[in-house]
Amino acid sequence: MKKLLLLILLMGNLITSAQNNYKLGKVTIDELKEKVHPIDTSAAAAILFKKGNMYFKINLEGYWNVVTEVEVKIKIYKKEGYKYGNFEKSYYSGAYGEKIFISDAATYNLVDGKVEKTKLKSDGEFVEEIEKDFKTKKISLPNVKEGSIVEFKYEYVTYNTTELEEIYFQEEIPINFIEYKVRTPDDFEYKKTLNGYLVLNQKDELLKDTSGNYDEYKTTYSYTNSKAMKDEEYVNNVDNFRSHLNYELASKKDRNGMVEKFAQTWEDVIDKIYKHENFGFQLDKTNYYEDDLKVLLAGLTTNEEKMNVIFDFVKNRMSWNEYNGYNCKDGVKTAYKNKVGNIAEINLVLISMLRSAGIEANPIILSTRKNGIKIFPSRTAFNYVIAGVEMPNKVVLLDASTKNGTPDIIPIRALNYIGRIIRKDGSSSQIDLIPKEVSNEVNYIIGEIDSNGIISGKARQQFFNYNGYLFRENHGTLSDDSQKERLEKKFKGIEIEDFEIQNAKDLKNPVVLNYDFSNSNAVEIIGDKMYFSPLLYFTMSENPFKQEVREYPVDFIFPYLDKYTINITIPEGYIVESMPKVTNISMEDEIANFKYNVLNTENKIQLSVNFNINSASIGPEYYDALKNFFKEVINKQNEKIVLKKV
């Protein structure tokens, strides 16, 4: 009996100790002394625990609010982890706005063998307006250094019962322990979806009310030692692939017992969006642009001509205010008059004008890359709209929010797998947004090597389709001097003169760069021999794929072909002793290939290289093969031509 009592007491102490470990304000000297994460020694920081409690309450006006309370405790191991001493959360601040409260924020350090606590002061908390009716509350915890522990609590209050806040069980740093308790009234039925690869511990309960209010369904989700899922090269939005939980309202029972069903299919969602006064109704307004349209269409006969002229007109007239959304804020008429609008206003103006010109144009709603991918029907699954012109064999994509866009070249932010086109008759269908056409980059060099190993010559680079679009977006407004500086920084070791750019604003033609260059670092001289890679400063040096295992797709955004034609004259008194062999490296299913051909005729060397990525997105099942493909390509590119003095 004594042994049994002792065991019960011991178990009780262990449970109490475990519970104390997951409370704010309980920081130990051992925790502060810990130098590296015990499982992931590369981690810059780790979440020691994260506890959430989500529940419903009726506010003073008699409406439902959803309250989410979250406590977080984080250990900082390295300087790269200092950013986890900051926290921010965005919220809707308009009518019936949401609220964020932050409390118990502090930093703990080990000073002279004792735990020192530094509380967050008022100057470390601030609010930033990010767009109309949306703000971000931020905190920056004080005295964060290597070895610190930071902790805080936040409370998020929202009127939105349709879709509860997503709960993430994976971050870019390890999570030692995470637990969320979700309580929903029994009058609300939610569709729950778990995305990702983790199998959570789950406990379901029915909490009976004894005070005459309402019963609740309570579910507790927890996971121990969640591995870091880092945002590495060529990933769309890593949050799409981190394990997270969604609650979507399926039905709600009113006081009379009547059940209201909410959107269950994509068709239901589309119907509600299209019939909204700030969406479909805006497409029927035409009087504000009719005079302009008559002038634009004068003398035009084909739909393609009309489409291009109207598209260019709206692009050049309108400026995007950088607000997303599929609903208009001020309306198309006001936006057209002021020449400024959000995404919906600009592209709904475009669609309406195209329709008035007799062109079959319809809105395509989608989710931006930043907004992520929702796998079940929801109005919040979309936050962007573009135009789709339906041709006999394809749908042409148009987005007038960017000055550098052309038909089927839409901003990268909108290239997020799929959208849904909504037609006048209320029907809708899925549209593939992934680019299929290959975007070329063509590089041509004529150079010569002098007796000191310096390579000089002329270069011509051409950028087509998405390569041209990205160049114009990122570098198109730079001065020639800034362009030279950018290239010299990108291609280390070269000096550029006589720089010229062509077609920076001519969207119908590729961007062309012409320049003279010299490079004193490309050739290594050892004794009577010279060694150099014939790809010169275009040679890749590092494999972008470093993970042993990848659980999500590799996203190249668009398929591309990089072509290199390089002609080099070797110095007088030298001959070619050896050259890399002709090579053709291919991945299975023609996902990627690399062709390398080098020839020597007298004192001339000619290199021809084609590097193809034939798919915009490559599944994780091909990751090992892709990683090995890049390894072989990089090894080949770094092989040397050897010149010998005679």
Long-range contacts (C-beta under 8 A, 24 or more apart in sequence): 21-49, 22-49, 22-51, 22-177, 22-179, 23-71, 24-71, 24-73, 24-104, 24-151, 24-152, 24-153, 25-104, 25-106, 25-151, 27-73, 27-108, 27-115, 27-117, 27-149, 27-151, 28-115, 29-110, 29-113, 29-114, 29-115, 31-75, 31-149, 32-108, 32-109, 32-110, 32-115, 32-147, 32-148, 32-149, 33-110, 33-147, 34-75, 34-77, 34-147, 35-77, 35-147, 36-77, 37-75, 37-77, 37-174, 39-174, 39-225, 39-227, 40-174, 40-227, 40-228, 43-77, 43-81, 43-173, 43-174, 43-228, 44-76, 44-77, 44-78, 44-79, 44-80, 44-81, 44-84, 44-173, 45-74, 45-75, 45-76, 45-77, 45-78, 45-80, 45-81, 45-84, 45-173, 46-74, 46-75, 46-77, 46-173, 46-174, 46-175, 46-176, 47-72, 47-73, 47-74, 47-171, 47-173, 47-174, 47-175, 47-176, 47-178, 48-73, 48-74, 48-75, 48-149, 48-176, 48-177, 49-73, 49-176, 49-177, 49-178, 49-179, 50-175, 50-177, 50-178, 50-179, 51-178, 51-179, 51-180, 52-167, 52-179, 52-180, 52-181, 53-180, 53-181, 54-164, 54-165, 54-167, 54-180, 54-181, 54-182, 54-183, 55-182, 55-183, 55-216, 56-161, 56-183, 56-184, 56-185, 56-188, 56-216, 63-159, 64-159, 64-161, 64-185, 65-157, 65-158, 65-159, 66-157, 66-158, 66-159, 66-160, 66-161, 66-164, 66-165, 67-155, 67-156, 67-157, 68-155, 68-156, 68-157, 68-158, 68-165, 69-153, 69-154, 69-155, 70-153, 70-154, 70-155, 70-156, 71-104, 71-151, 71-152, 71-153, 72-151, 72-152, 72-153, 73-149, 73-150, 73-151, 74-149, 74-150, 74-151, 75-148, 75-149, 76-144, 76-145, 76-146, 76-147, 76-148, 76-149, 76-150, 77-146, 77-147, 78-146, 79-146, 81-146, 81-173, 82-144, 82-145, 84-150, 84-173, 85-140, 85-141, 85-144, 85-148, 85-150, 86-138, 86-139, 86-140, 86-141, 87-138, 87-139, 87-141, 87-152, 87-154, 88-136, 88-137, 88-138, 88-139, 89-136, 89-137, 89-154, 89-156, 90-130, 90-134, 90-135, 90-136, 91-134, 91-135, 91-136, 91-137, 91-156, 91-158, 92-133, 92-134, 92-158, 93-129, 93-133, 93-134, 93-135, 94-132, 94-133, 94-134, 96-159, 97-133, 98-156, 98-157, 98-158, 98-159, 98-160, 99-155, 99-156, 99-157, 100-137, 100-154, 100-155, 100-156, 100-157, 101-154, 101-155, 101-157, 102-137, 102-139, 102-152, 102-153, 102-154, 102-155, 103-152, 103-153, 103-154, 103-155, 104-151, 104-152, 104-153, 105-139, 105-141, 105-150, 105-151, 105-152, 105-153, 106-141, 106-150, 106-151, 106-152, 107-141, 107-142, 107-143, 107-144, 107-148, 107-149, 107-150, 108-148, 108-149, 108-150, 108-151, 109-143, 109-145, 109-147, 109-148, 110-147, 118-142, 118-143, 120-152, 131-322, 131-323, 132-323, 132-329, 161-188, 161-249, 161-252, 162-248, 162-249, 162-262, 162-378, 162-379, 162-380, 163-246, 163-247, 163-248, 163-249, 163-378, 163-380, 164-190, 164-246, 164-247, 166-244, 166-245, 166-246, 167-221, 167-244, 167-245, 168-239, 168-242, 168-243, 168-244, 169-196, 169-198, 169-200, 169-221, 169-223, 169-226, 169-242, 169-243, 169-244, 169-245, 170-196, 170-198, 170-226, 170-227, 170-228, 170-229, 170-242, 170-243, 170-244, 171-226, 171-228, 171-229, 171-242, 172-228, 172-229, 172-230, 172-231, 172-238, 173-228, 174-225, 174-226, 174-227, 174-228, 175-223, 175-225, 175-226, 176-224, 176-225, 177-222, 177-223, 177-224, 177-225, 178-222, 178-223, 178-226, 179-220, 179-221, 179-222, 180-220, 180-221, 180-222, 180-245, 181-218, 181-219, 181-220, 181-221, 182-218, 182-219, 182-220, 182-221, 182-247, 183-207, 183-216, 183-217, 183-218, 184-216, 184-217, 184-247, 185-214, 185-215, 185-216, 186-214, 186-215, 186-216, 186-217, 187-214, 187-252, 187-253, 187-254, 188-249, 188-251, 188-252, 188-253, 189-249, 189-250, 189-251, 189-252, 190-247, 190-248, 190-249, 190-250, 191-247, 191-248, 191-249, 191-250, 191-376, 192-219, 192-245, 192-246, 192-247, 192-248, 193-245, 193-246, 193-248, 193-375, 193-376, 194-243, 194-244, 194-245, 194-246, 195-240, 195-241, 195-243, 195-244, 195-245, 195-246, 195-375, 196-241, 196-242, 196-243, 196-244, 197-243, 197-551, 198-223, 198-226, 198-243, 200-243, 200-245, 221-245, 229-551, 232-545, 232-546, 232-547, 232-550, 233-544, 233-545, 234-544, 234-545, 234-554, 234-555, 234-556, 235-552, 235-553, 235-554, 235-555, 236-369, 236-416, 236-417, 236-553, 236-555, 236-617, 237-369, 237-370, 237-372, 237-373, 237-416, 238-552, 239-372, 240-372, 240-373, 240-552, 241-551, 241-552, 246-374, 246-376, 248-376, 248-377, 248-378, 263-377, 263-378, 263-379, 264-377, 265-377, 266-377, 266-420, 266-428, 267-428, 268-377, 269-377, 269-378, 269-379, 269-381, 270-365, 270-420, 270-422, 270-426, 270-428, 271-426, 272-379, 273-326, 273-365, 273-379, 273-382, 273-422, 274-422, 274-426, 276-327, 278-327, 278-328, 278-329, 278-331, 278-344, 279-326, 279-327, 279-328, 279-344, 279-348, 279-363, 282-328, 282-331, 282-332, 282-344, 282-345, 282-348, 282-352, 283-348, 283-351, 283-352, 283-355, 283-363, 284-352, 285-331, 285-332, 285-333, 285-352, 286-352, 286-356, 288-332, 288-333, 288-336, 288-337, 289-336, 289-349, 289-352, 289-353, 289-356, 290-356, 293-353, 293-356, 293-357, 297-357, 303-357, 303-358, 303-359, 306-354, 306-357, 306-358, 306-359, 307-354, 307-357, 307-359, 307-389, 307-396, 307-398, 307-407, 308-407, 310-350, 310-353, 310-354, 310-357, 310-359, 311-350, 311-398, 311-400, 311-407, 313-353, 314-346, 314-349, 314-350, 314-353, 314-400, 315-400, 315-402, 315-403, 315-405, 316-403, 318-345, 318-346, 318-349, 318-400, 318-401, 320-346, 320-401, 320-402, 324-368, 324-371, 324-383, 324-384, 325-383, 325-384, 326-363, 326-365, 326-382, 326-383, 326-384, 326-385, 343-384, 343-385, 343-401, 344-385, 346-400, 346-401, 347-385, 347-386, 347-387, 347-398, 347-399, 347-400, 347-401, 348-385, 349-400, 350-387, 350-398, 350-400, 351-387, 354-387, 354-389, 359-389, 360-389, 360-390, 361-387, 361-388, 361-389, 361-390, 362-387, 362-388, 362-390, 362-421, 362-422, 362-423, 362-424, 363-387, 363-388, 363-421, 363-422, 364-388, 364-395, 364-397, 364-419, 364-420, 364-421, 364-422, 364-431, 365-419, 365-420, 365-422, 366-414, 366-416, 366-418, 366-419, 366-420, 366-433, 367-416, 368-413, 368-414, 368-416, 369-412, 369-413, 369-414, 369-415, 369-416, 370-413, 371-416, 373-416, 373-417, 382-420, 384-413, 384-414, 386-410, 386-414, 386-419, 388-421, 388-431, 390-421, 395-421, 395-431, 397-431, 397-433, 402-473, 404-469, 404-472, 404-473, 404-476, 404-507, 405-469, 406-469, 406-507, 406-508, 408-435, 408-437, 409-465, 409-466, 409-469, 411-473, 412-470, 412-557, 415-557, 415-558, 415-616, 417-617, 434-616, 434-617, 435-466, 435-557, 435-558, 435-559, 435-616, 436-559, 436-616, 437-465, 437-558, 437-559, 438-465, 438-559, 438-560, 438-561, 438-612, 438-614, 439-464, 439-465, 439-466, 439-467, 439-468, 439-558, 439-559, 439-560, 439-561, 440-464, 440-465, 440-467, 440-510, 440-560, 440-561, 440-562, 440-563, 441-467, 441-560, 441-561, 441-562, 441-563, 442-510, 442-563, 443-538, 443-562, 443-563, 443-564, 443-565, 443-566, 444-565, 444-566, 445-536, 445-564, 445-565, 445-566, 445-567, 445-568, 446-567, 447-517, 447-536, 447-566, 447-567, 447-568, 447-569, 448-568, 448-569, 448-570, 448-571, 449-523, 449-530, 449-532, 449-568, 449-569, 449-570, 449-571, 449-643, 450-571, 451-571, 451-572, 451-573, 453-520, 453-522, 453-523, 453-524, 453-525, 453-530, 453-532, 454-518, 454-519, 454-520, 454-523, 455-518, 455-519, 455-522, 455-523, 455-532, 455-536, 455-568, 456-516, 456-517, 456-518, 456-519, 457-516, 457-517, 457-568, 458-514, 458-515, 458-516, 458-517, 459-513, 459-514, 459-515, 459-516, 459-517, 460-512, 460-513, 460-514, 461-512, 461-513, 462-510, 462-511, 462-512, 462-513, 463-510, 463-511, 463-512, 464-510, 465-558, 466-557, 466-558, 466-560, 467-511, 467-560, 468-503, 468-507, 468-510, 468-511, 471-511, 472-504, 472-505, 472-507, 472-511, 476-504, 476-505, 476-511, 483-513, 484-515, 487-513, 487-515, 491-537, 491-538, 492-521, 492-537, 493-519, 493-520, 493-521, 493-522, 493-537, 494-518, 494-519, 494-537, 495-519, 528-644, 528-645, 529-577, 529-642, 529-643, 529-644, 529-645, 530-571, 530-574, 530-642, 530-643, 531-640, 531-641, 531-642, 531-643, 532-640, 532-641, 532-643, 533-637, 533-638, 533-639, 533-640, 533-641, 534-566, 534-568, 534-579, 534-580, 534-598, 534-605, 534-607, 534-641, 535-564, 535-566, 535-607, 535-609, 535-637, 536-566, 538-564, 539-637, 539-638, 540-630, 540-633, 540-634, 540-637, 540-638, 541-634, 541-638, 542-634, 543-627, 543-630, 543-631, 543-634, 544-630, 545-623, 545-626, 545-627, 545-630, 547-623, 549-623, 550-620, 550-623, 551-620, 552-620, 553-617, 553-618, 553-619, 553-620, 554-617, 554-618, 554-620, 554-622, 554-623, 554-626, 555-616, 555-617, 556-613, 556-615, 556-616, 556-617, 556-618, 557-616, 558-616, 559-612, 559-613, 559-614, 559-615, 559-616, 560-612, 560-613, 561-610, 561-611, 561-612, 561-613, 562-609, 562-610, 562-611, 563-609, 563-610, 563-611, 564-607, 564-608, 564-609, 564-610, 564-611, 565-606, 565-607, 565-608, 566-606, 566-607, 566-609, 567-604, 567-605, 567-606, 567-607, 568-604, 568-605, 568-606, 568-607, 569-603, 569-604, 569-605, 570-603, 570-604, 570-605, 570-643, 571-643, 572-603, 573-645, 573-646, 574-643, 574-644, 574-645, 574-646, 575-643, 575-644, 575-646, 576-600, 576-605, 576-641, 576-642, 576-643, 576-644, 577-642, 577-643, 577-644, 578-641, 578-642, 579-605, 579-641, 579-642, 580-636, 580-639, 580-640, 580-641, 583-636, 585-629, 585-632, 585-633, 585-636, 587-622, 587-625, 587-626, 587-629, 588-622, 588-625, 590-614, 591-615, 591-618, 591-622, 591-625, 591-626, 592-626, 592-629, 594-629, 594-632, 594-633, 594-636, 596-636, 596-637, 598-641, 605-641
